[in-house]
Amino acid sequence: MPTVSFQLLQTPRILLDGQQILLPFKKAEALLYCLAIKKTVSREQAANLLWDADDSQVAKKNLRHTLYTIKKTFDLELIVSPKKYLLTLNPELSYDIDYDRFMQNHDFSLCDGELMQGFGLKNADAFENWLDMERTEFREYYLHQLYDRMIQTSGKDVSETESLFAKYIKNDP
């Protein structure tokens, strides 16, 4: 079974069995990043997020084309529709998503910057607003977890506490 890896806690990349996959346009990447974080979105949400300036028929057509492009690029059903109106990553595939690993294990070595650092879309205000919100929520969660870990290690492991404090200072705006 192929493994699809999403690196979201740095400059984002998608890998298939360790090989980076380059998609022909950024909105296809954006859809996959959104699904890697949210797990499930409606077709309408996806279309509105990526093509908010277009009318709904054009946005839906663009979404269908994007789904086809992703399928052709990966040569597998990466995105499935369990219900006609929903999109999700195919549960029959194996995934390694650094965002999920951090949320589960609070492994601070996974993150040294903002969520999806440097990624953005032109002419997609809805996506940019969503991404700003996700970045803010993640940064707040990250800082909270750093603070909690600093408190736990304080007086026990000075080196780790100093390292955590340096990360906190770097990421606290």
MIVEXSE-835492 format. One record per atom (N, C-alpha, C, O): residue in three letters; atom name; x, y, z. Coordinates in pm, whole numbers, plus 50000, padded with zeros to 5 digits. Layout:
BEGIN
 residuo atomo    px    py    pz
     ALA    CA     X     Y     Z
...
//
This chain:
BEGIN
 residuo atomo    px    py    pz
     MET     N 50085 49883 50000
     MET    CA 50000 50000 50000
     MET     C 50090 50124 50000
     MET     O 50182 50134 50082
     PRO     N 50065 50218 49911
     PRO    CA 50148 50338 49906
     PRO     C 50125 50427 50030
     PRO     O 50017 50427 50089
     THR     N 50230 50500 50067
     THR    CA 50220 50595 50177
     THR     C 50230 50736 50122
     THR     O 50323 50770 50049
     VAL     N 50132 50818 50159
     VAL    CA 50131 50958 50120
     VAL     C 50169 51039 50243
     VAL     O 50105 51029 50348
     SER     N 50275 51119 50230
     SER    CA 50322 51202 50341
     SER     C 50292 51348 50312
     SER     O 50313 51397 50202
     PHE     N 50241 51414 50414
     PHE    CA 50217 51558 50407
     PHE     C 50307 51625 50510
     PHE     O 50299 51595 50629
     GLN     N 50391 51714 50463
     GLN    CA 50474 51795 50552
     GLN     C 50412 51933 50555
     GLN     O 50423 52009 50459
     LEU     N 50347 51966 50664
     LEU    CA 50274 52091 50676
     LEU     C 50335 52186 50779
     LEU     O 50301 52304 50782
     LEU     N 50424 52135 50864
     LEU    CA 50480 52215 50972
     LEU     C 50612 52281 50933
     LEU     O 50697 52307 51018
     GLN     N 50626 52306 50808
     GLN    CA 50743 52370 50747
     GLN     C 50697 52418 50610
     GLN     O 50577 52436 50588
     THR     N 50790 52438 50518
     THR    CA 50747 52465 50381
     THR     C 50675 52338 50334
     THR     O 50735 52231 50335
     PRO     N 50549 52348 50295
     PRO    CA 50470 52227 50270
     PRO     C 50516 52148 50147
     PRO     O 50557 52205 50046
     ARG     N 50506 52016 50161
     ARG    CA 50537 51924 50051
     ARG     C 50448 51801 50065
     ARG     O 50398 51769 50173
     ILE     N 50430 51735 49952
     ILE    CA 50356 51609 49951
     ILE     C 50449 51505 49889
     ILE     O 50511 51529 49785
     LEU     N 50458 51390 49954
     LEU    CA 50543 51282 49905
     LEU     C 50460 51156 49889
     LEU     O 50369 51128 49967
     LEU     N 50493 51080 49787
     LEU    CA 50432 50949 49765
     LEU     C 50544 50848 49773
     LEU     O 50634 50846 49689
     ASP     N 50540 50763 49875
     ASP    CA 50646 50666 49901
     ASP     C 50784 50732 49900
     ASP     O 50879 50679 49842
     GLY     N 50793 50848 49965
     GLY    CA 50921 50917 49980
     GLY     C 50961 51008 49866
     GLY     O 51060 51081 49878
     GLN     N 50889 51005 49756
     GLN    CA 50921 51090 49640
     GLN     C 50827 51210 49637
     GLN     O 50705 51195 49644
     GLN     N 50886 51329 49626
     GLN    CA 50803 51450 49623
     GLN     C 50717 51451 49497
     GLN     O 50764 51422 49387
     ILE     N 50591 51486 49516
     ILE    CA 50496 51498 49406
     ILE     C 50473 51646 49379
     ILE     O 50438 51722 49470
     LEU     N 50493 51686 49256
     LEU    CA 50469 51824 49216
     LEU     C 50341 51828 49135
     LEU     O 50330 51766 49029
     LEU     N 50246 51901 49185
     LEU    CA 50118 51915 49115
     LEU     C 50126 52031 49016
     LEU     O 50203 52125 49038
     PRO     N 50049 52025 48908
     PRO    CA 50061 52127 48803
     PRO     C 50009 52265 48841
     PRO     O 50042 52363 48775
     PHE     N 49928 52274 48947
     PHE    CA 49883 52406 48990
     PHE     C 49859 52407 49141
     PHE     O 49826 52305 49201
     LYS     N 49877 52526 49201
     LYS    CA 49878 52539 49346
     LYS     C 49742 52512 49411
     LYS     O 49737 52473 49528
     LYS     N 49633 52532 49339
     LYS    CA 49503 52508 49400
     LYS     C 49481 52360 49425
     LYS     O 49407 52323 49517
     ALA     N 49542 52274 49345
     ALA    CA 49536 52130 49371
     ALA     C 49612 52098 49500
     ALA     O 49565 52021 49583
     GLU     N 49729 52159 49515
     GLU    CA 49804 52143 49640
     GLU     C 49723 52192 49759
     GLU     O 49714 52125 49862
     ALA     N 49664 52309 49743
     ALA    CA 49586 52371 49851
     ALA     C 49472 52280 49895
     ALA     O 49446 52266 50015
     LEU     N 49404 52218 49800
     LEU    CA 49294 52127 49835
     LEU     C 49347 52010 49917
     LEU     O 49285 51971 50017
     LEU     N 49460 51954 49876
     LEU    CA 49517 51842 49951
     LEU     C 49562 51884 50091
     LEU     O 49541 51811 50187
     TYR     N 49622 52001 50103
     TYR    CA 49663 52049 50235
     TYR     C 49542 52071 50325
     TYR     O 49545 52038 50444
     CYS     N 49436 52124 50268
     CYS    CA 49313 52146 50343
     CYS     C 49257 52012 50394
     CYS     O 49217 52002 50510
     LEU     N 49256 51911 50308
     LEU    CA 49206 51780 50349
     LEU     C 49299 51714 50451
     LEU     O 49251 51643 50540
     ALA     N 49429 51736 50439
     ALA    CA 49522 51679 50536
     ALA     C 49497 51735 50676
     ALA     O 49515 51666 50776
     ILE     N 49454 51861 50683
     ILE    CA 49427 51924 50813
     ILE     C 49284 51894 50859
     ILE     O 49264 51851 50973
     LYS     N 49187 51917 50773
     LYS    CA 49046 51908 50812
     LYS     C 48987 51767 50799
     LYS     O 48887 51736 50862
     LYS     N 49049 51684 50719
     LYS    CA 49008 51545 50694
     LYS     C 48889 51533 50600
     LYS     O 48891 51449 50509
     THR     N 48786 51612 50619
     THR    CA 48667 51606 50533
     THR     C 48617 51747 50509
     THR     O 48608 51828 50601
     VAL     N 48584 51775 50384
     VAL    CA 48520 51903 50349
     VAL     C 48409 51874 50249
     VAL     O 48415 51775 50176
     SER     N 48311 51959 50246
     SER    CA 48207 51943 50144
     SER     C 48261 51996 50011
     SER     O 48353 52077 50008
     ARG     N 48204 51948 49904
     ARG    CA 48243 51999 49772
     ARG     C 48220 52149 49764
     ARG     O 48301 52223 49708
     GLU     N 48109 52193 49821
     GLU    CA 48077 52335 49818
     GLU     C 48181 52417 49895
     GLU     O 48224 52523 49849
     GLN     N 48222 52367 50012
     GLN    CA 48325 52437 50090
     GLN     C 48455 52446 50011
     GLN     O 48518 52551 50005
     ALA     N 48495 52335 49950
     ALA    CA 48620 52332 49873
     ALA     C 48614 52430 49756
     ALA     O 48708 52506 49733
     ALA     N 48503 52429 49684
     ALA    CA 48488 52520 49569
     ALA     C 48491 52665 49615
     ALA     O 48556 52749 49553
     ASN     N 48420 52695 49723
     ASN    CA 48416 52832 49774
     ASN     C 48552 52877 49829
     ASN     O 48589 52993 49816
     LEU     N 48623 52784 49889
     LEU    CA 48754 52816 49947
     LEU     C 48856 52852 49839
     LEU     O 48935 52945 49855
     LEU     N 48853 52778 49729
     LEU    CA 48955 52794 49626
     LEU     C 48916 52887 49512
     LEU     O 49002 52947 49449
     TRP     N 48786 52898 49486
     TRP    CA 48741 52980 49373
     TRP     C 48630 53074 49418
     TRP     O 48525 53082 49354
     ASP     N 48653 53144 49527
     ASP    CA 48550 53232 49584
     ASP     C 48513 53348 49492
     ASP     O 48404 53403 49505
     ALA     N 48601 53386 49401
     ALA    CA 48571 53499 49312
     ALA     C 48487 53456 49191
     ALA     O 48429 53540 49123
     ASP     N 48480 53326 49166
     ASP    CA 48406 53276 49050
     ASP     C 48261 53244 49089
     ASP     O 48230 53225 49206
     ASP     N 48174 53237 48987
     ASP    CA 48037 53195 49018
     ASP     C 48039 53046 49052
     ASP     O 48135 52976 49021
     SER     N 47933 52999 49114
     SER    CA 47933 52863 49169
     SER     C 47949 52755 49063
     SER     O 48013 52653 49088
     GLN     N 47893 52775 48945
     GLN    CA 47908 52674 48839
     GLN     C 48053 52663 48793
     GLN     O 48104 52552 48773
     VAL     N 48119 52776 48776
     VAL    CA 48260 52775 48736
     VAL     C 48345 52714 48847
     VAL     O 48436 52635 48819
     ALA     N 48316 52748 48971
     ALA    CA 48391 52693 49084
     ALA     C 48376 52541 49091
     ALA     O 48473 52470 49115
     LYS     N 48254 52491 49071
     LYS    CA 48232 52346 49074
     LYS     C 48304 52277 48959
     LYS     O 48360 52168 48976
     LYS     N 48304 52339 48842
     LYS    CA 48375 52284 48726
     LYS     C 48525 52279 48755
     LYS     O 48592 52180 48726
     ASN     N 48578 52387 48812
     ASN    CA 48720 52392 48847
     ASN     C 48755 52285 48951
     ASN     O 48861 52224 48944
     LEU     N 48666 52263 49046
     LEU    CA 48689 52160 49147
     LEU     C 48694 52021 49082
     LEU     O 48782 51941 49114
     ARG     N 48601 51993 48993
     ARG    CA 48602 51863 48924
     ARG     C 48733 51844 48848
     ARG     O 48793 51736 48851
     HIS     N 48777 51949 48780
     HIS    CA 48903 51942 48705
     HIS     C 49021 51918 48801
     HIS     O 49112 51842 48770
     THR     N 49018 51985 48915
     THR    CA 49125 51969 49014
     THR     C 49128 51827 49069
     THR     O 49236 51769 49084
     LEU     N 49013 51770 49098
     LEU    CA 49007 51632 49147
     LEU     C 49062 51535 49042
     LEU     O 49134 51441 49076
     TYR     N 49028 51558 48917
     TYR    CA 49079 51475 48808
     TYR     C 49231 51488 48798
     TYR     O 49302 51389 48782
     THR     N 49280 51610 48807
     THR    CA 49424 51636 48798
     THR     C 49500 51566 48910
     THR     O 49606 51508 48887
     ILE     N 49446 51571 49030
     ILE    CA 49510 51504 49144
     ILE     C 49513 51353 49121
     ILE     O 49615 51288 49145
     LYS     N 49403 51297 49074
     LYS    CA 49397 51153 49047
     LYS     C 49500 51113 48942
     LYS     O 49569 51013 48958
     LYS     N 49510 51191 48835
     LYS    CA 49606 51160 48728
     LYS     C 49751 51177 48775
     LYS     O 49837 51097 48741
     THR     N 49776 51280 48853
     THR    CA 49912 51307 48900
     THR     C 49962 51196 48993
     THR     O 50076 51152 48981
     PHE     N 49878 51150 49084
     PHE    CA 49916 51046 49179
     PHE     C 49896 50906 49124
     PHE     O 49951 50809 49177
     ASP     N 49819 50895 49018
     ASP    CA 49785 50766 48958
     ASP     C 49719 50673 49061
     ASP     O 49743 50552 49062
     LEU     N 49636 50734 49146
     LEU    CA 49556 50658 49242
     LEU     C 49445 50747 49295
     LEU     O 49448 50869 49279
     GLU     N 49348 50684 49357
     GLU    CA 49233 50756 49415
     GLU     C 49273 50813 49550
     GLU     O 49247 50752 49654
     LEU     N 49336 50928 49549
     LEU    CA 49380 50991 49673
     LEU     C 49263 51056 49747
     LEU     O 49257 51054 49870
     ILE     N 49170 51113 49671
     ILE    CA 49052 51177 49730
     ILE     C 48929 51096 49690
     ILE     O 48910 51063 49573
     VAL     N 48847 51065 49789
     VAL    CA 48723 50992 49763
     VAL     C 48605 51073 49814
     VAL     O 48620 51169 49889
     SER     N 48489 51032 49770
     SER    CA 48365 51099 49806
     SER     C 48272 50997 49873
     SER     O 48194 50931 49804
     PRO     N 48280 50982 50007
     PRO    CA 48197 50883 50074
     PRO     C 48048 50912 50059
     PRO     O 47966 50820 50058
     LYS     N 48016 51038 50047
     LYS    CA 47881 51083 50012
     LYS     C 47902 51182 49899
     LYS     O 48006 51249 49893
     LYS     N 47807 51192 49812
     LYS    CA 47824 51272 49691
     LYS     C 47874 51414 49718
     LYS     O 47948 51470 49637
     TYR     N 47835 51471 49828
     TYR    CA 47869 51610 49855
     TYR     C 47995 51627 49941
     TYR     O 48035 51740 49969
     LEU     N 48060 51517 49984
     LEU    CA 48177 51524 50070
     LEU     C 48304 51479 50000
     LEU     O 48300 51395 49910
     LEU     N 48416 51536 50041
     LEU    CA 48548 51495 49994
     LEU     C 48633 51459 50115
     LEU     O 48628 51527 50218
     THR     N 48710 51351 50103
     THR    CA 48800 51310 50210
     THR     C 48919 51237 50150
     THR     O 48912 51189 50036
     LEU     N 49027 51228 50224
     LEU    CA 49139 51146 50180
     LEU     C 49097 51000 50186
     LEU     O 49027 50958 50278
     ASN     N 49140 50923 50089
     ASN    CA 49103 50783 50078
     ASN     C 49150 50706 50203
     ASN     O 49270 50697 50227
     PRO     N 49057 50651 50282
     PRO    CA 49095 50580 50405
     PRO     C 49167 50448 50379
     PRO     O 49221 50388 50472
     GLU     N 49169 50401 50256
     GLU    CA 49237 50276 50225
     GLU     C 49386 50296 50200
     GLU     O 49459 50198 50183
     LEU     N 49431 50421 50198
     LEU    CA 49573 50450 50180
     LEU     C 49638 50478 50315
     LEU     O 49569 50506 50413
     SER     N 49769 50471 50318
     SER    CA 49845 50500 50439
     SER     C 49895 50645 50433
     SER     O 49941 50691 50328
     TYR     N 49885 50716 50545
     TYR    CA 49925 50857 50550
     TYR     C 50023 50881 50663
     TYR     O 50016 50818 50768
     ASP     N 50114 50972 50639
     ASP    CA 50203 51024 50742
     ASP     C 50191 51175 50734
     ASP     O 50244 51238 50642
     ILE     N 50122 51234 50830
     ILE    CA 50094 51377 50829
     ILE     C 50158 51436 50955
     ILE     O 50115 51408 51067
     ASP     N 50262 51518 50936
     ASP    CA 50334 51571 51051
     ASP     C 50243 51652 51144
     ASP     O 50262 51652 51265
     TYR     N 50146 51720 51088
     TYR    CA 50048 51797 51167
     TYR     C 49976 51704 51266
     TYR     O 49962 51737 51383
     ASP     N 49930 51588 51217
     ASP    CA 49861 51491 51304
     ASP     C 49955 51436 51411
     ASP     O 49917 51421 51527
     ARG     N 50080 51405 51370
     ARG    CA 50176 51353 51467
     ARG     C 50202 51454 51578
     ARG     O 50212 51418 51695
     PHE     N 50213 51582 51540
     PHE    CA 50234 51684 51643
     PHE     C 50112 51693 51735
     PHE     O 50127 51698 51858
     MET     N 49994 51695 51678
     MET    CA 49873 51708 51760
     MET     C 49858 51590 51857
     MET     O 49805 51607 51966
     GLN     N 49904 51472 51817
     GLN    CA 49892 51355 51903
     GLN     C 50004 51344 52006
     GLN     O 49980 51309 52121
     ASN     N 50128 51375 51964
     ASN    CA 50245 51347 52049
     ASN     C 50317 51471 52100
     ASN     O 50406 51459 52185
     HIS     N 50281 51588 52052
     HIS    CA 50348 51713 52090
     HIS     C 50499 51703 52073
     HIS     O 50575 51741 52162
     ASP     N 50540 51650 51958
     ASP    CA 50682 51637 51925
     ASP     C 50729 51770 51866
     ASP     O 50704 51799 51749
     PHE     N 50796 51850 51949
     PHE    CA 50836 51985 51908
     PHE     C 50943 51985 51800
     PHE     O 50965 52087 51736
     SER     N 51009 51873 51779
     SER    CA 51111 51867 51673
     SER     C 51047 51872 51534
     SER     O 51116 51899 51436
     LEU     N 50918 51846 51526
     LEU    CA 50849 51848 51396
     LEU     C 50825 51988 51343
     LEU     O 50807 52008 51223
     CYS     N 50824 52086 51432
     CYS    CA 50780 52220 51394
     CYS     C 50883 52325 51432
     CYS     O 50928 52331 51547
     ASP     N 50921 52406 51336
     ASP    CA 51011 52517 51365
     ASP     C 50975 52637 51279
     ASP     O 51061 52696 51214
     GLY     N 50850 52670 51278
     GLY    CA 50803 52782 51198
     GLY     C 50652 52778 51193
     GLY     O 50588 52707 51272
     GLU     N 50595 52853 51102
     GLU    CA 50450 52856 51096
     GLU     C 50394 52741 51011
     GLU     O 50466 52680 50932
     LEU     N 50269 52714 51030
     LEU    CA 50198 52612 50954
     LEU     C 50202 52649 50806
     LEU     O 50168 52762 50768
     MET     N 50241 52554 50723
     MET    CA 50247 52573 50577
     MET     C 50324 52700 50540
     MET     O 50279 52783 50462
     GLN     N 50442 52710 50598
     GLN    CA 50526 52828 50583
     GLN     C 50551 52863 50437
     GLN     O 50597 52780 50358
     GLY     N 50521 52987 50402
     GLY    CA 50548 53037 50267
     GLY     C 50444 53001 50163
     GLY     O 50455 53044 50048
     PHE     N 50343 52923 50200
     PHE    CA 50242 52883 50102
     PHE     C 50129 52985 50100
     PHE     O 50086 53035 50203
     GLY     N 50081 53013 49981
     GLY    CA 49967 53102 49965
     GLY     C 49912 53090 49824
     GLY     O 49976 53032 49736
     LEU     N 49795 53144 49804
     LEU    CA 49730 53142 49672
     LEU     C 49693 53284 49632
     LEU     O 49643 53362 49713
     LYS     N 49719 53315 49507
     LYS    CA 49673 53442 49453
     LYS     C 49526 53429 49415
     LYS     O 49481 53322 49373
     ASN     N 49453 53537 49428
     ASN    CA 49312 53541 49388
     ASN     C 49227 53435 49456
     ASN     O 49135 53379 49395
     ALA     N 49256 53408 49581
     ALA    CA 49177 53312 49659
     ALA     C 49168 53364 49803
     ALA     O 49226 53307 49895
     ASP     N 49095 53474 49819
     ASP    CA 49086 53538 49950
     ASP     C 49029 53445 50056
     ASP     O 49073 53447 50171
     ALA     N 48931 53364 50020
     ALA    CA 48871 53273 50117
     ALA     C 48975 53172 50168
     ALA     O 48980 53143 50287
     PHE     N 49057 53120 50077
     PHE    CA 49162 53027 50119
     PHE     C 49263 53098 50209
     PHE     O 49302 53044 50312
     GLU     N 49304 53217 50170
     GLU    CA 49401 53292 50250
     GLU     C 49346 53321 50390
     GLU     O 49419 53312 50488
     ASN     N 49218 53356 50399
     ASN    CA 49156 53379 50529
     ASN     C 49152 53251 50612
     ASN     O 49182 53253 50732
     TRP     N 49116 53140 50548
     TRP    CA 49115 53010 50617
     TRP     C 49255 52976 50666
     TRP     O 49273 52933 50780
     LEU     N 49355 52994 50579
     LEU    CA 49492 52960 50616
     LEU     C 49542 53049 50731
     LEU     O 49609 53000 50822
     ASP     N 49510 53176 50727
     ASP    CA 49547 53266 50838
     ASP     C 49486 53218 50969
     ASP     O 49552 53217 51073
     MET     N 49359 53178 50965
     MET    CA 49292 53128 51084
     MET     C 49358 52998 51134
     MET     O 49381 52983 51254
     GLU     N 49387 52907 51043
     GLU    CA 49452 52781 51081
     GLU     C 49590 52807 51141
     GLU     O 49628 52745 51240
     ARG     N 49664 52899 51081
     ARG    CA 49797 52932 51133
     ARG     C 49787 52990 51274
     ARG     O 49865 52954 51362
     THR     N 49692 53079 51294
     THR    CA 49674 53141 51426
     THR     C 49636 53036 51530
     THR     O 49694 53033 51638
     GLU     N 49540 52951 51497
     GLU    CA 49497 52847 51591
     GLU     C 49611 52751 51623
     GLU     O 49631 52713 51738
     PHE     N 49687 52712 51518
     PHE    CA 49798 52620 51541
     PHE     C 49906 52686 51627
     PHE     O 49957 52624 51720
     ARG     N 49941 52811 51596
     ARG    CA 50044 52881 51674
     ARG     C 50003 52890 51821
     ARG     O 50085 52867 51909
     GLU     N 49876 52924 51847
     GLU    CA 49829 52933 51986
     GLU     C 49838 52797 52056
     GLU     O 49881 52789 52171
     TYR     N 49798 52692 51986
     TYR    CA 49806 52557 52044
     TYR     C 49952 52519 52069
     TYR     O 49986 52467 52175
     TYR     N 50037 52545 51970
     TYR    CA 50180 52514 51979
     TYR     C 50242 52586 52099
     TYR     O 50313 52524 52178
     LEU     N 50216 52715 52112
     LEU    CA 50271 52793 52223
     LEU     C 50219 52742 52358
     LEU     O 50294 52737 52455
     HIS     N 50093 52706 52363
     HIS    CA 50036 52652 52487
     HIS     C 50106 52521 52526
     HIS     O 50140 52500 52642
     GLN     N 50128 52434 52426
     GLN    CA 50196 52307 52453
     GLN     C 50341 52330 52495
     GLN     O 50391 52263 52584
     LEU     N 50408 52426 52430
     LEU    CA 50545 52461 52469
     LEU     C 50550 52508 52615
     LEU     O 50634 52465 52693
     TYR     N 50458 52596 52649
     TYR    CA 50454 52650 52785
     TYR     C 50432 52537 52887
     TYR     O 50502 52531 52988
     ASP     N 50336 52450 52859
     ASP    CA 50310 52338 52949
     ASP     C 50434 52250 52966
     ASP     O 50466 52208 53077
     ARG     N 50503 52222 52855
     ARG    CA 50623 52138 52863
     ARG     C 50734 52209 52941
     ARG     O 50807 52146 53016
     MET     N 50746 52342 52922
     MET    CA 50847 52418 52999
     MET     C 50820 52406 53149
     MET     O 50912 52387 53228
     ILE     N 50694 52417 53187
     ILE    CA 50657 52405 53328
     ILE     C 50693 52266 53380
     ILE     O 50745 52252 53491
     GLN     N 50664 52162 53300
     GLN    CA 50692 52024 53341
     GLN     C 50842 51999 53358
     GLN     O 50883 51928 53449
     THR     N 50924 52059 53270
     THR    CA 51068 52032 53274
     THR     C 51144 52130 53363
     THR     O 51261 52107 53394
     SER     N 51080 52238 53403
     SER    CA 51145 52340 53485
     SER     C 51202 52278 53613
     SER     O 51131 52212 53688
     GLY     N 51330 52301 53635
     GLY    CA 51397 52247 53754
     GLY     C 51441 52103 53740
     GLY     O 51514 52053 53825
     LYS     N 51399 52035 53634
     LYS    CA 51436 51895 53614
     LYS     C 51541 51882 53504
     LYS     O 51640 51812 53520
     ASP     N 51517 51949 53392
     ASP    CA 51606 51939 53277
     ASP     C 51628 52079 53222
     ASP     O 51554 52126 53136
     VAL     N 51730 52145 53273
     VAL    CA 51756 52285 53238
     VAL     C 51781 52300 53088
     VAL     O 51733 52396 53028
     SER     N 51853 52209 53029
     SER    CA 51884 52216 52886
     SER     C 51757 52211 52801
     SER     O 51740 52290 52709
     GLU     N 51667 52117 52833
     GLU    CA 51542 52107 52757
     GLU     C 51454 52230 52780
     GLU     O 51393 52282 52687
     THR     N 51450 52277 52904
     THR    CA 51370 52396 52934
     THR     C 51420 52516 52856
     THR     O 51340 52594 52803
     GLU     N 51552 52533 52847
     GLU    CA 51609 52644 52771
     GLU     C 51576 52631 52622
     GLU     O 51544 52730 52557
     SER     N 51584 52510 52571
     SER    CA 51552 52485 52430
     SER     C 51405 52518 52401
     SER     O 51373 52582 52301
     LEU     N 51317 52474 52490
     LEU    CA 51174 52503 52474
     LEU     C 51147 52652 52484
     LEU     O 51065 52707 52410
     PHE     N 51216 52718 52577
     PHE    CA 51198 52863 52594
     PHE     C 51243 52937 52467
     PHE     O 51177 53033 52426
     ALA     N 51353 52894 52407
     ALA    CA 51401 52956 52283
     ALA     C 51297 52940 52172
     ALA     O 51273 53034 52096
     LYS     N 51236 52822 52162
     LYS    CA 51130 52801 52062
     LYS     C 51010 52890 52091
     LYS     O 50949 52947 52000
     TYR     N 50976 52903 52218
     TYR    CA 50862 52985 52257
     TYR     C 50885 53130 52216
     TYR     O 50799 53193 52155
     ILE     N 51002 53183 52250
     ILE    CA 51035 53322 52216
     ILE     C 51033 53343 52065
     ILE     O 50984 53444 52016
     LYS     N 51086 53247 51991
     LYS    CA 51092 53258 51844
     LYS     C 50952 53263 51782
     LYS     O 50930 53332 51683
     ASN     N 50857 53190 51841
     ASN    CA 50724 53176 51781
     ASN     C 50616 53264 51843
     ASN     O 50504 53268 51793
     ASP     N 50649 53334 51951
     ASP    CA 50550 53422 52013
     ASP     C 50561 53561 51951
     ASP     O 50661 53629 51970
     PRO     N 50458 53602 51878
     PRO    CA 50468 53730 51805
     PRO     C 50480 53848 51893
     PRO     O 50489 53961 51845
//
